[in-house]
Amino acid sequence: MSELRRKIANKGYSSDEVAGVLEELVTERLLDDGRFGEVYVRSHVARGAGPVRIGHELAGHDMSRSQVEAFLAPFDEQWTRLAARARRKRFGTGAPANAKERARQSRFLHQRGFTGEQIRRALTLEDEHAERGDLD
């Protein structure tokens, strides 16, 4: 909401006018930070982004730390699986062939916003799947 407040104010409207418009939008449920956060997280998860990256981007939208944590919480048990899925989408099935390839894939997942622990678990999961010959 503060982002919209800033954009409207930059157009030359007074703070009273901006506050009135924002209040009306909230009252009519056309502006809802909660709904925005939920949709934002779901769409970025679907694109293969991890919690660190999503959290950082939400903070850039003036979301508080507690709001960010609340939006990310529904995915807490899924991050490792989501990291493994992003890895498979980019690099195909099977475990990395060697240490150099493992490091390359780790860097990719790190750039996507997954934590070190999630990356380690995702690559371990891939190693286990490769040994058994299955996926997911």
N, CA, C and O atoms as CSV, one atom per row, in Angstrom:
chain,resi,resn,atom,element,x,y,z
A,1,MET,N,N,0.822,-1.191,0.000
A,1,MET,CA,C,0.000,0.000,0.000
A,1,MET,C,C,0.868,1.256,0.000
A,1,MET,O,O,0.515,2.259,-0.621
A,2,SER,N,N,2.001,1.199,0.698
A,2,SER,CA,C,2.861,2.379,0.748
A,2,SER,C,C,3.461,2.679,-0.623
A,2,SER,O,O,3.750,3.832,-0.941
A,3,GLU,N,N,3.644,1.644,-1.427
A,3,GLU,CA,C,4.153,1.852,-2.780
A,3,GLU,C,C,3.153,2.659,-3.610
A,3,GLU,O,O,3.532,3.587,-4.323
A,4,LEU,N,N,1.887,2.298,-3.510
A,4,LEU,CA,C,0.841,3.027,-4.224
A,4,LEU,C,C,0.712,4.448,-3.674
A,4,LEU,O,O,0.523,5.398,-4.433
A,5,ARG,N,N,0.815,4.586,-2.366
A,5,ARG,CA,C,0.764,5.910,-1.731
A,5,ARG,C,C,1.864,6.807,-2.300
A,5,ARG,O,O,1.625,7.971,-2.623
A,6,ARG,N,N,3.053,6.259,-2.416
A,6,ARG,CA,C,4.194,7.010,-2.930
A,6,ARG,C,C,3.978,7.408,-4.395
A,6,ARG,O,O,4.270,8.539,-4.782
A,7,LYS,N,N,3.471,6.483,-5.201
A,7,LYS,CA,C,3.252,6.775,-6.624
A,7,LYS,C,C,2.190,7.853,-6.822
A,7,LYS,O,O,2.349,8.733,-7.668
A,8,ILE,N,N,1.117,7.789,-6.053
A,8,ILE,CA,C,0.065,8.802,-6.181
A,8,ILE,C,C,0.582,10.158,-5.713
A,8,ILE,O,O,0.326,11.182,-6.347
A,9,ALA,N,N,1.306,10.155,-4.608
A,9,ALA,CA,C,1.845,11.408,-4.071
A,9,ALA,C,C,2.820,12.051,-5.063
A,9,ALA,O,O,2.894,13.276,-5.157
A,10,ASN,N,N,3.554,11.238,-5.788
A,10,ASN,CA,C,4.498,11.762,-6.785
A,10,ASN,C,C,3.790,12.442,-7.957
A,10,ASN,O,O,4.414,13.196,-8.704
A,11,LYS,N,N,2.513,12.184,-8.118
A,11,LYS,CA,C,1.730,12.825,-9.182
A,11,LYS,C,C,1.258,14.209,-8.764
A,11,LYS,O,O,0.639,14.920,-9.555
A,12,GLY,N,N,1.546,14.595,-7.520
A,12,GLY,CA,C,1.224,15.939,-7.073
A,12,GLY,C,C,-0.014,16.056,-6.205
A,12,GLY,O,O,-0.434,17.168,-5.885
A,13,TYR,N,N,-0.607,14.937,-5.817
A,13,TYR,CA,C,-1.791,14.987,-4.959
A,13,TYR,C,C,-1.386,15.199,-3.505
A,13,TYR,O,O,-0.310,14.774,-3.083
A,14,SER,N,N,-2.244,15.850,-2.752
A,14,SER,CA,C,-1.953,16.108,-1.338
A,14,SER,C,C,-2.056,14.799,-0.544
A,14,SER,O,O,-2.684,13.839,-0.989
A,15,SER,N,N,-1.437,14.779,0.620
A,15,SER,CA,C,-1.465,13.579,1.449
A,15,SER,C,C,-2.887,13.253,1.905
A,15,SER,O,O,-3.218,12.080,2.082
A,16,ASP,N,N,-3.735,14.268,2.099
A,16,ASP,CA,C,-5.135,14.021,2.474
A,16,ASP,C,C,-5.889,13.337,1.339
A,16,ASP,O,O,-6.667,12.412,1.572
A,17,GLU,N,N,-5.656,13.795,0.114
A,17,GLU,CA,C,-6.307,13.181,-1.045
A,17,GLU,C,C,-5.853,11.736,-1.216
A,17,GLU,O,O,-6.661,10.847,-1.486
A,18,VAL,N,N,-4.566,11.518,-1.058
A,18,VAL,CA,C,-4.011,10.166,-1.196
A,18,VAL,C,C,-4.595,9.250,-0.131
A,18,VAL,O,O,-5.008,8.131,-0.433
A,19,ALA,N,N,-4.634,9.718,1.116
A,19,ALA,CA,C,-5.178,8.913,2.210
A,19,ALA,C,C,-6.644,8.575,1.962
A,19,ALA,O,O,-7.073,7.453,2.229
A,20,GLY,N,N,-7.407,9.524,1.460
A,20,GLY,CA,C,-8.819,9.283,1.175
A,20,GLY,C,C,-9.024,8.237,0.096
A,20,GLY,O,O,-9.881,7.363,0.222
A,21,VAL,N,N,-8.239,8.327,-0.960
A,21,VAL,CA,C,-8.347,7.352,-2.051
A,21,VAL,C,C,-7.956,5.959,-1.557
A,21,VAL,O,O,-8.649,4.983,-1.845
A,22,LEU,N,N,-6.857,5.862,-0.821
A,22,LEU,CA,C,-6.412,4.562,-0.320
A,22,LEU,C,C,-7.425,3.959,0.641
A,22,LEU,O,O,-7.677,2.755,0.605
A,23,GLU,N,N,-8.005,4.787,1.497
A,23,GLU,CA,C,-9.024,4.305,2.434
A,23,GLU,C,C,-10.224,3.750,1.676
A,23,GLU,O,O,-10.767,2.705,2.036
A,24,GLU,N,N,-10.630,4.448,0.635
A,24,GLU,CA,C,-11.769,3.991,-0.169
A,24,GLU,C,C,-11.448,2.662,-0.867
A,24,GLU,O,O,-12.294,1.770,-0.930
A,25,LEU,N,N,-10.241,2.541,-1.381
A,25,LEU,CA,C,-9.842,1.295,-2.046
A,25,LEU,C,C,-9.818,0.118,-1.071
A,25,LEU,O,O,-10.230,-0.989,-1.420
A,26,VAL,N,N,-9.338,0.356,0.142
A,26,VAL,CA,C,-9.319,-0.696,1.161
A,26,VAL,C,C,-10.745,-1.063,1.562
A,26,VAL,O,O,-11.064,-2.244,1.697
A,27,THR,N,N,-11.601,-0.066,1.752
A,27,THR,CA,C,-12.998,-0.297,2.128
A,27,THR,C,C,-13.720,-1.128,1.078
A,27,THR,O,O,-14.508,-2.014,1.410
A,28,GLU,N,N,-13.449,-0.839,-0.190
A,28,GLU,CA,C,-14.099,-1.575,-1.275
A,28,GLU,C,C,-13.378,-2.885,-1.602
A,28,GLU,O,O,-13.725,-3.568,-2.565
A,29,ARG,N,N,-12.370,-3.229,-0.791
A,29,ARG,CA,C,-11.574,-4.449,-0.957
A,29,ARG,C,C,-10.898,-4.534,-2.324
A,29,ARG,O,O,-10.704,-5.626,-2.860
A,30,LEU,N,N,-10.546,-3.398,-2.876
A,30,LEU,CA,C,-9.803,-3.356,-4.123
A,30,LEU,C,C,-8.301,-3.315,-3.869
A,30,LEU,O,O,-7.497,-3.565,-4.767
A,31,LEU,N,N,-7.942,-2.998,-2.645
A,31,LEU,CA,C,-6.541,-2.939,-2.240
A,31,LEU,C,C,-6.409,-3.737,-0.953
A,31,LEU,O,O,-7.002,-3.394,0.069
A,32,ASP,N,N,-5.621,-4.809,-1.016
A,32,ASP,CA,C,-5.488,-5.704,0.130
A,32,ASP,C,C,-4.065,-6.266,0.151
A,32,ASP,O,O,-3.712,-7.102,-0.681
A,33,ASP,N,N,-3.261,-5.809,1.092
A,33,ASP,CA,C,-1.879,-6.275,1.195
A,33,ASP,C,C,-1.804,-7.781,1.431
A,33,ASP,O,O,-0.899,-8.445,0.925
A,34,GLY,N,N,-2.740,-8.314,2.187
A,34,GLY,CA,C,-2.757,-9.750,2.463
A,34,GLY,C,C,-2.967,-10.565,1.204
A,34,GLY,O,O,-2.257,-11.541,0.960
A,35,ARG,N,N,-3.926,-10.171,0.420
A,35,ARG,CA,C,-4.206,-10.878,-0.832
A,35,ARG,C,C,-3.026,-10.733,-1.796
A,35,ARG,O,O,-2.642,-11.691,-2.466
A,36,PHE,N,N,-2.457,-9.528,-1.859
A,36,PHE,CA,C,-1.292,-9.295,-2.711
A,36,PHE,C,C,-0.149,-10.243,-2.325
A,36,PHE,O,O,0.445,-10.890,-3.188
A,37,GLY,N,N,0.151,-10.318,-1.032
A,37,GLY,CA,C,1.251,-11.166,-0.565
A,37,GLY,C,C,1.033,-12.630,-0.891
A,37,GLY,O,O,1.954,-13.312,-1.341
A,38,GLU,N,N,-0.166,-13.116,-0.671
A,38,GLU,CA,C,-0.469,-14.520,-0.952
A,38,GLU,C,C,-0.310,-14.831,-2.440
A,38,GLU,O,O,0.306,-15.834,-2.802
A,39,VAL,N,N,-0.859,-13.983,-3.295
A,39,VAL,CA,C,-0.774,-14.197,-4.741
A,39,VAL,C,C,0.674,-14.075,-5.206
A,39,VAL,O,O,1.126,-14.860,-6.040
A,40,TYR,N,N,1.386,-13.117,-4.682
A,40,TYR,CA,C,2.787,-12.898,-5.052
A,40,TYR,C,C,3.614,-14.142,-4.733
A,40,TYR,O,O,4.380,-14.614,-5.573
A,41,VAL,N,N,3.459,-14.667,-3.529
A,41,VAL,CA,C,4.232,-15.844,-3.121
A,41,VAL,C,C,3.869,-17.039,-3.996
A,41,VAL,O,O,4.760,-17.719,-4.508
A,42,ARG,N,N,2.589,-17.304,-4.173
A,42,ARG,CA,C,2.177,-18.454,-5.003
A,42,ARG,C,C,2.736,-18.364,-6.415
A,42,ARG,O,O,3.229,-19.355,-6.954
A,43,SER,N,N,2.662,-17.181,-7.016
A,43,SER,CA,C,3.123,-17.049,-8.401
A,43,SER,C,C,4.642,-17.220,-8.498
A,43,SER,O,O,5.135,-17.811,-9.459
A,44,HIS,N,N,5.379,-16.714,-7.524
A,44,HIS,CA,C,6.835,-16.853,-7.562
A,44,HIS,C,C,7.279,-18.274,-7.209
A,44,HIS,O,O,8.286,-18.752,-7.731
A,45,VAL,N,N,6.553,-18.940,-6.344
A,45,VAL,CA,C,6.839,-20.356,-6.062
A,45,VAL,C,C,6.637,-21.168,-7.338
A,45,VAL,O,O,7.444,-22.042,-7.655
A,46,ALA,N,N,5.570,-20.881,-8.064
A,46,ALA,CA,C,5.287,-21.598,-9.310
A,46,ALA,C,C,6.392,-21.383,-10.344
A,46,ALA,O,O,6.609,-22.240,-11.200
A,47,ARG,N,N,7.079,-20.269,-10.276
A,47,ARG,CA,C,8.180,-19.971,-11.207
A,47,ARG,C,C,9.513,-20.533,-10.735
A,47,ARG,O,O,10.522,-20.390,-11.425
A,48,GLY,N,N,9.530,-21.172,-9.564
A,48,GLY,CA,C,10.751,-21.800,-9.074
A,48,GLY,C,C,11.596,-20.949,-8.154
A,48,GLY,O,O,12.767,-21.262,-7.941
A,49,ALA,N,N,11.043,-19.883,-7.602
A,49,ALA,CA,C,11.795,-19.032,-6.672
A,49,ALA,C,C,11.763,-19.630,-5.264
A,49,ALA,O,O,10.812,-20.317,-4.890
A,50,GLY,N,N,12.799,-19.364,-4.506
A,50,GLY,CA,C,12.902,-19.851,-3.141
A,50,GLY,C,C,12.503,-18.795,-2.125
A,50,GLY,O,O,12.228,-17.650,-2.483
A,51,PRO,N,N,12.473,-19.185,-0.851
A,51,PRO,CA,C,11.970,-18.293,0.197
A,51,PRO,C,C,12.828,-17.056,0.446
A,51,PRO,O,O,12.297,-15.998,0.784
A,52,VAL,N,N,14.129,-17.172,0.285
A,52,VAL,CA,C,15.001,-16.017,0.529
A,52,VAL,C,C,14.725,-14.936,-0.511
A,52,VAL,O,O,14.571,-13.762,-0.175
A,53,ARG,N,N,14.667,-15.338,-1.755
A,53,ARG,CA,C,14.422,-14.378,-2.836
A,53,ARG,C,C,13.034,-13.756,-2.723
A,53,ARG,O,O,12.883,-12.540,-2.845
A,54,ILE,N,N,12.029,-14.584,-2.492
A,54,ILE,CA,C,10.659,-14.077,-2.380
A,54,ILE,C,C,10.555,-13.118,-1.202
A,54,ILE,O,O,9.959,-12.047,-1.316
A,55,GLY,N,N,11.136,-13.506,-0.068
A,55,GLY,CA,C,11.098,-12.646,1.111
A,55,GLY,C,C,11.758,-11.314,0.877
A,55,GLY,O,O,11.254,-10.276,1.307
A,56,HIS,N,N,12.891,-11.340,0.193
A,56,HIS,CA,C,13.601,-10.094,-0.113
A,56,HIS,C,C,12.750,-9.199,-1.021
A,56,HIS,O,O,12.674,-7.989,-0.807
A,57,GLU,N,N,12.121,-9.788,-2.018
A,57,GLU,CA,C,11.286,-9.009,-2.933
A,57,GLU,C,C,10.058,-8.440,-2.219
A,57,GLU,O,O,9.669,-7.300,-2.473
A,58,LEU,N,N,9.449,-9.223,-1.333
A,58,LEU,CA,C,8.300,-8.716,-0.579
A,58,LEU,C,C,8.716,-7.570,0.346
A,58,LEU,O,O,7.977,-6.599,0.508
A,59,ALA,N,N,9.880,-7.684,0.938
A,59,ALA,CA,C,10.377,-6.600,1.792
A,59,ALA,C,C,10.537,-5.326,0.968
A,59,ALA,O,O,10.341,-4.223,1.477
A,60,GLY,N,N,10.892,-5.480,-0.293
A,60,GLY,CA,C,10.990,-4.341,-1.195
A,60,GLY,C,C,9.643,-3.698,-1.493
A,60,GLY,O,O,9.575,-2.560,-1.956
A,61,HIS,N,N,8.577,-4.435,-1.224
A,61,HIS,CA,C,7.213,-3.915,-1.376
A,61,HIS,C,C,6.679,-3.402,-0.033
A,61,HIS,O,O,5.470,-3.271,0.157
A,62,ASP,N,N,7.590,-3.116,0.881
A,62,ASP,CA,C,7.258,-2.566,2.201
A,62,ASP,C,C,6.434,-3.509,3.066
A,62,ASP,O,O,5.596,-3.063,3.850
A,63,MET,N,N,6.666,-4.796,2.928
A,63,MET,CA,C,6.024,-5.768,3.808
A,63,MET,C,C,6.914,-5.944,5.037
A,63,MET,O,O,8.140,-5.957,4.927
A,64,SER,N,N,6.301,-6.077,6.188
A,64,SER,CA,C,7.074,-6.291,7.414
A,64,SER,C,C,7.608,-7.723,7.443
A,64,SER,O,O,7.128,-8.595,6.718
A,65,ARG,N,N,8.596,-7.945,8.283
A,65,ARG,CA,C,9.184,-9.289,8.429
A,65,ARG,C,C,8.126,-10.306,8.846
A,65,ARG,O,O,8.115,-11.433,8.350
A,66,SER,N,N,7.238,-9.909,9.755
A,66,SER,CA,C,6.203,-10.845,10.218
A,66,SER,C,C,5.204,-11.153,9.098
A,66,SER,O,O,4.716,-12.279,8.997
A,67,GLN,N,N,4.900,-10.167,8.265
A,67,GLN,CA,C,4.013,-10.419,7.126
A,67,GLN,C,C,4.672,-11.381,6.150
A,67,GLN,O,O,4.039,-12.325,5.677
A,68,VAL,N,N,5.936,-11.143,5.852
A,68,VAL,CA,C,6.663,-12.010,4.918
A,68,VAL,C,C,6.685,-13.440,5.438
A,68,VAL,O,O,6.419,-14.382,4.691
A,69,GLU,N,N,7.001,-13.602,6.711
A,69,GLU,CA,C,7.046,-14.939,7.307
A,69,GLU,C,C,5.681,-15.620,7.236
A,69,GLU,O,O,5.598,-16.824,6.990
A,70,ALA,N,N,4.619,-14.859,7.449
A,70,ALA,CA,C,3.265,-15.425,7.381
A,70,ALA,C,C,2.926,-15.869,5.956
A,70,ALA,O,O,2.281,-16.900,5.769
A,71,PHE,N,N,3.352,-15.107,4.958
A,71,PHE,CA,C,3.072,-15.481,3.564
A,71,PHE,C,C,3.870,-16.701,3.134
A,71,PHE,O,O,3.392,-17.499,2.327
A,72,LEU,N,N,5.085,-16.857,3.664
A,72,LEU,CA,C,5.945,-17.980,3.297
A,72,LEU,C,C,5.627,-19.245,4.086
A,72,LEU,O,O,5.937,-20.344,3.627
A,73,ALA,N,N,5.019,-19.116,5.255
A,73,ALA,CA,C,4.776,-20.242,6.151
A,73,ALA,C,C,4.040,-21.425,5.510
A,73,ALA,O,O,4.408,-22.565,5.791
A,74,PRO,N,N,3.027,-21.220,4.668
A,74,PRO,CA,C,2.342,-22.382,4.097
A,74,PRO,C,C,3.245,-23.297,3.264
A,74,PRO,O,O,2.888,-24.444,2.994
A,75,PHE,N,N,4.402,-22.795,2.861
A,75,PHE,CA,C,5.311,-23.584,2.026
A,75,PHE,C,C,6.491,-24.162,2.817
A,75,PHE,O,O,7.376,-24.781,2.226
A,76,ASP,N,N,6.520,-23.973,4.133
A,76,ASP,CA,C,7.667,-24.381,4.937
A,76,ASP,C,C,8.070,-25.841,4.735
A,76,ASP,O,O,9.262,-26.144,4.691
A,77,GLU,N,N,7.120,-26.731,4.615
A,77,GLU,CA,C,7.420,-28.152,4.475
A,77,GLU,C,C,7.747,-28.537,3.034
A,77,GLU,O,O,8.103,-29.686,2.774
A,78,GLN,N,N,7.634,-27.602,2.096
A,78,GLN,CA,C,7.772,-27.930,0.677
A,78,GLN,C,C,9.030,-27.381,0.022
A,78,GLN,O,O,9.311,-27.731,-1.124
A,79,TRP,N,N,9.798,-26.536,0.699
A,79,TRP,CA,C,10.913,-25.857,0.042
A,79,TRP,C,C,11.932,-26.812,-0.559
A,79,TRP,O,O,12.423,-26.563,-1.660
A,80,THR,N,N,12.260,-27.892,0.128
A,80,THR,CA,C,13.243,-28.847,-0.407
A,80,THR,C,C,12.728,-29.480,-1.692
A,80,THR,O,O,13.461,-29.594,-2.674
A,81,ARG,N,N,11.479,-29.885,-1.681
A,81,ARG,CA,C,10.879,-30.496,-2.872
A,81,ARG,C,C,10.807,-29.488,-4.017
A,81,ARG,O,O,11.037,-29.841,-5.174
A,82,LEU,N,N,10.486,-28.233,-3.695
A,82,LEU,CA,C,10.420,-27.189,-4.712
A,82,LEU,C,C,11.807,-26.893,-5.289
A,82,LEU,O,O,11.942,-26.638,-6.485
A,83,ALA,N,N,12.826,-26.927,-4.442
A,83,ALA,CA,C,14.202,-26.735,-4.925
A,83,ALA,C,C,14.599,-27.879,-5.854
A,83,ALA,O,O,15.221,-27.652,-6.891
A,84,ALA,N,N,14.238,-29.108,-5.482
A,84,ALA,CA,C,14.549,-30.262,-6.332
A,84,ALA,C,C,13.822,-30.157,-7.667
A,84,ALA,O,O,14.379,-30.502,-8.709
A,85,ARG,N,N,12.590,-29.685,-7.638
A,85,ARG,CA,C,11.820,-29.518,-8.879
A,85,ARG,C,C,12.469,-28.463,-9.781
A,85,ARG,O,O,12.587,-28.671,-10.988
A,86,ALA,N,N,12.893,-27.326,-9.199
A,86,ALA,CA,C,13.548,-26.274,-9.987
A,86,ALA,C,C,14.848,-26.803,-10.583
A,86,ALA,O,O,15.182,-26.493,-11.727
A,87,ARG,N,N,15.583,-27.602,-9.806
A,87,ARG,CA,C,16.829,-28.195,-10.289
A,87,ARG,C,C,16.566,-29.133,-11.469
A,87,ARG,O,O,17.264,-29.073,-12.482
A,88,ARG,N,N,15.565,-29.993,-11.336
A,88,ARG,CA,C,15.208,-30.931,-12.407
A,88,ARG,C,C,14.753,-30.208,-13.670
A,88,ARG,O,O,15.090,-30.614,-14.782
A,89,LYS,N,N,13.985,-29.136,-13.492
A,89,LYS,CA,C,13.485,-28.386,-14.646
A,89,LYS,C,C,14.652,-27.799,-15.439
A,89,LYS,O,O,14.612,-27.761,-16.669
A,90,ARG,N,N,15.679,-27.348,-14.744
A,90,ARG,CA,C,16.826,-26.709,-15.405
A,90,ARG,C,C,17.856,-27.715,-15.901
A,90,ARG,O,O,18.413,-27.551,-16.987
A,91,PHE,N,N,18.115,-28.775,-15.094
A,91,PHE,CA,C,19.228,-29.673,-15.388
A,91,PHE,C,C,18.816,-31.094,-15.760
A,91,PHE,O,O,19.669,-31.918,-16.092
A,92,GLY,N,N,17.534,-31.387,-15.708
A,92,GLY,CA,C,17.078,-32.732,-16.037
A,92,GLY,C,C,17.107,-33.666,-14.840
A,92,GLY,O,O,17.461,-33.272,-13.729
A,93,THR,N,N,16.731,-34.897,-15.087
A,93,THR,CA,C,16.645,-35.883,-14.007
A,93,THR,C,C,18.023,-36.424,-13.672
A,93,THR,O,O,18.972,-36.282,-14.444
A,94,GLY,N,N,18.113,-37.030,-12.538
A,94,GLY,CA,C,19.366,-37.631,-12.103
A,94,GLY,C,C,20.210,-36.671,-11.294
A,94,GLY,O,O,20.064,-35.451,-11.370
A,95,ALA,N,N,21.082,-37.257,-10.528
A,95,ALA,CA,C,21.963,-36.491,-9.650
A,95,ALA,C,C,23.088,-35.850,-10.462
A,95,ALA,O,O,23.408,-36.311,-11.558
A,96,PRO,N,N,23.686,-34.791,-9.923
A,96,PRO,CA,C,24.851,-34.195,-10.589
A,96,PRO,C,C,25.953,-35.246,-10.757
A,96,PRO,O,O,26.182,-36.060,-9.862
A,97,ALA,N,N,26.631,-35.224,-11.905
A,97,ALA,CA,C,27.616,-36.258,-12.235
A,97,ALA,C,C,28.911,-36.156,-11.429
A,97,ALA,O,O,29.569,-37.165,-11.175
A,98,ASN,N,N,29.277,-34.929,-11.027
A,98,ASN,CA,C,30.540,-34.751,-10.305
A,98,ASN,C,C,30.436,-33.521,-9.414
A,98,ASN,O,O,29.411,-32.841,-9.375
A,99,ALA,N,N,31.531,-33.254,-8.696
A,99,ALA,CA,C,31.532,-32.133,-7.744
A,99,ALA,C,C,31.360,-30.790,-8.445
A,99,ALA,O,O,30.694,-29.897,-7.921
A,100,LYS,N,N,31.950,-30.645,-9.615
A,100,LYS,CA,C,31.846,-29.381,-10.354
A,100,LYS,C,C,30.396,-29.127,-10.764
A,100,LYS,O,O,29.895,-28.010,-10.640
A,101,GLU,N,N,29.734,-30.160,-11.248
A,101,GLU,CA,C,28.322,-30.022,-11.653
A,101,GLU,C,C,27.430,-29.797,-10.434
A,101,GLU,O,O,26.461,-29.040,-10.501
A,102,ARG,N,N,27.754,-30.445,-9.336
A,102,ARG,CA,C,26.994,-30.252,-8.095
A,102,ARG,C,C,27.103,-28.794,-7.630
A,102,ARG,O,O,26.113,-28.200,-7.202
A,103,ALA,N,N,28.299,-28.227,-7.714
A,103,ALA,CA,C,28.514,-26.830,-7.323
A,103,ALA,C,C,27.751,-25.894,-8.264
A,103,ALA,O,O,27.168,-24.905,-7.820
A,104,ARG,N,N,27.754,-26.202,-9.541
A,104,ARG,CA,C,27.020,-25.385,-10.520
A,104,ARG,C,C,25.522,-25.385,-10.210
A,104,ARG,O,O,24.874,-24.339,-10.228
A,105,GLN,N,N,24.990,-26.558,-9.930
A,105,GLN,CA,C,23.567,-26.656,-9.623
A,105,GLN,C,C,23.243,-25.991,-8.282
A,105,GLN,O,O,22.175,-25.400,-8.124
A,106,SER,N,N,24.145,-26.084,-7.340
A,106,SER,CA,C,23.964,-25.410,-6.049
A,106,SER,C,C,23.906,-23.896,-6.232
A,106,SER,O,O,23.066,-23.222,-5.636
A,107,ARG,N,N,24.807,-23.369,-7.062
A,107,ARG,CA,C,24.797,-21.922,-7.326
A,107,ARG,C,C,23.489,-21.496,-7.981
A,107,ARG,O,O,22.932,-20.452,-7.642
A,108,PHE,N,N,23.008,-22.292,-8.901
A,108,PHE,CA,C,21.732,-21.993,-9.557
A,108,PHE,C,C,20.608,-21.899,-8.527
A,108,PHE,O,O,19.827,-20.948,-8.547
A,109,LEU,N,N,20.523,-22.878,-7.631
A,109,LEU,CA,C,19.466,-22.882,-6.618
A,109,LEU,C,C,19.645,-21.732,-5.629
A,109,LEU,O,O,18.667,-21.153,-5.156
A,110,HIS,N,N,20.889,-21.408,-5.324
A,110,HIS,CA,C,21.154,-20.275,-4.434
A,110,HIS,C,C,20.657,-18.974,-5.069
A,110,HIS,O,O,20.047,-18.146,-4.392
A,111,GLN,N,N,20.913,-18.795,-6.357
A,111,GLN,CA,C,20.442,-17.601,-7.061
A,111,GLN,C,C,18.925,-17.556,-7.122
A,111,GLN,O,O,18.337,-16.476,-7.180
A,112,ARG,N,N,18.295,-18.704,-7.111
A,112,ARG,CA,C,16.840,-18.768,-7.107
A,112,ARG,C,C,16.258,-18.402,-5.748
A,112,ARG,O,O,15.062,-18.133,-5.636
A,113,GLY,N,N,17.099,-18.390,-4.715
A,113,GLY,CA,C,16.641,-17.956,-3.400
A,113,GLY,C,C,16.390,-19.068,-2.404
A,113,GLY,O,O,15.641,-18.879,-1.445
A,114,PHE,N,N,16.997,-20.219,-2.610
A,114,PHE,CA,C,16.863,-21.309,-1.648
A,114,PHE,C,C,18.017,-21.239,-0.656
A,114,PHE,O,O,19.108,-20.781,-0.996
A,115,THR,N,N,17.777,-21.690,0.563
A,115,THR,CA,C,18.813,-21.674,1.594
A,115,THR,C,C,19.811,-22.803,1.343
A,115,THR,O,O,19.536,-23.736,0.589
A,116,GLY,N,N,20.965,-22.702,1.983
A,116,GLY,CA,C,21.979,-23.750,1.860
A,116,GLY,C,C,21.451,-25.109,2.281
A,116,GLY,O,O,21.719,-26.116,1.627
A,117,GLU,N,N,20.707,-25.137,3.364
A,117,GLU,CA,C,20.146,-26.404,3.856
A,117,GLU,C,C,19.140,-26.986,2.853
A,117,GLU,O,O,19.146,-28.191,2.603
A,118,GLN,N,N,18.297,-26.155,2.293
A,118,GLN,CA,C,17.328,-26.623,1.310
A,118,GLN,C,C,18.035,-27.154,0.062
A,118,GLN,O,O,17.612,-28.154,-0.517
A,119,ILE,N,N,19.097,-26.490,-0.345
A,119,ILE,CA,C,19.868,-26.926,-1.507
A,119,ILE,C,C,20.524,-28.268,-1.221
A,119,ILE,O,O,20.450,-29.185,-2.039
A,120,ARG,N,N,21.158,-28.386,-0.076
A,120,ARG,CA,C,21.825,-29.644,0.297
A,120,ARG,C,C,20.821,-30.792,0.305
A,120,ARG,O,O,21.093,-31.869,-0.226
A,121,ARG,N,N,19.670,-30.555,0.907
A,121,ARG,CA,C,18.650,-31.599,0.960
A,121,ARG,C,C,18.102,-31.939,-0.421
A,121,ARG,O,O,17.860,-33.106,-0.729
A,122,ALA,N,N,17.906,-30.914,-1.252
A,122,ALA,CA,C,17.383,-31.158,-2.606
A,122,ALA,C,C,18.359,-32.000,-3.417
A,122,ALA,O,O,17.946,-32.917,-4.126
A,123,LEU,N,N,19.652,-31.695,-3.317
A,123,LEU,CA,C,20.639,-32.470,-4.061
A,123,LEU,C,C,20.772,-33.879,-3.496
A,123,LEU,O,O,20.983,-34.830,-4.249
A,124,THR,N,N,20.652,-34.022,-2.188
A,124,THR,CA,C,20.669,-35.345,-1.565
A,124,THR,C,C,19.452,-36.150,-2.020
A,124,THR,O,O,19.552,-37.344,-2.300
A,125,LEU,N,N,18.315,-35.483,-2.087
A,125,LEU,CA,C,17.089,-36.120,-2.569
A,125,LEU,C,C,17.289,-36.609,-4.001
A,125,LEU,O,O,16.853,-37.707,-4.348
A,126,GLU,N,N,17.942,-35.806,-4.829
A,126,GLU,CA,C,18.209,-36.202,-6.217
A,126,GLU,C,C,19.148,-37.401,-6.254
A,126,GLU,O,O,18.966,-38.306,-7.069
A,127,ASP,N,N,20.157,-37.415,-5.370
A,127,ASP,CA,C,21.072,-38.566,-5.305
A,127,ASP,C,C,20.290,-39.840,-4.977
A,127,ASP,O,O,20.510,-40.887,-5.587
A,128,GLU,N,N,19.376,-39.740,-4.008
A,128,GLU,CA,C,18.574,-40.904,-3.602
A,128,GLU,C,C,17.668,-41.369,-4.731
A,128,GLU,O,O,17.536,-42.569,-4.973
A,129,HIS,N,N,17.042,-40.417,-5.425
A,129,HIS,CA,C,16.168,-40.773,-6.550
A,129,HIS,C,C,16.960,-41.440,-7.671
A,129,HIS,O,O,16.485,-42.390,-8.293
A,130,ALA,N,N,18.162,-40.941,-7.926
A,130,ALA,CA,C,18.984,-41.515,-8.988
A,130,ALA,C,C,19.366,-42.951,-8.654
A,130,ALA,O,O,19.381,-43.815,-9.531
A,131,GLU,N,N,19.676,-43.206,-7.377
A,131,GLU,CA,C,20.005,-44.559,-6.949
A,131,GLU,C,C,18.829,-45.514,-7.109
A,131,GLU,O,O,19.006,-46.672,-7.488
A,132,ARG,N,N,17.618,-45.017,-6.816
A,132,ARG,CA,C,16.410,-45.856,-6.897
A,132,ARG,C,C,15.810,-45.848,-8.285
A,132,ARG,O,O,15.080,-46.769,-8.651
A,133,GLY,N,N,16.112,-44.802,-9.076
A,133,GLY,CA,C,15.572,-44.715,-10.423
A,133,GLY,C,C,14.158,-44.158,-10.475
A,133,GLY,O,O,13.408,-44.473,-11.400
A,134,ASP,N,N,13.778,-43.334,-9.499
A,134,ASP,CA,C,12.435,-42.726,-9.504
A,134,ASP,C,C,12.549,-41.223,-9.340
A,134,ASP,O,O,13.639,-40.696,-9.119
A,135,LEU,N,N,11.418,-40.533,-9.450
A,135,LEU,CA,C,11.335,-39.085,-9.271
A,135,LEU,C,C,10.195,-38.754,-8.341
A,135,LEU,O,O,9.246,-39.526,-8.200
A,136,ASP,N,N,10.294,-37.584,-7.699
A,136,ASP,CA,C,9.291,-37.073,-6.742
A,136,ASP,C,C,8.919,-38.135,-5.793
A,136,ASP,O,O,8.092,-37.911,-4.910
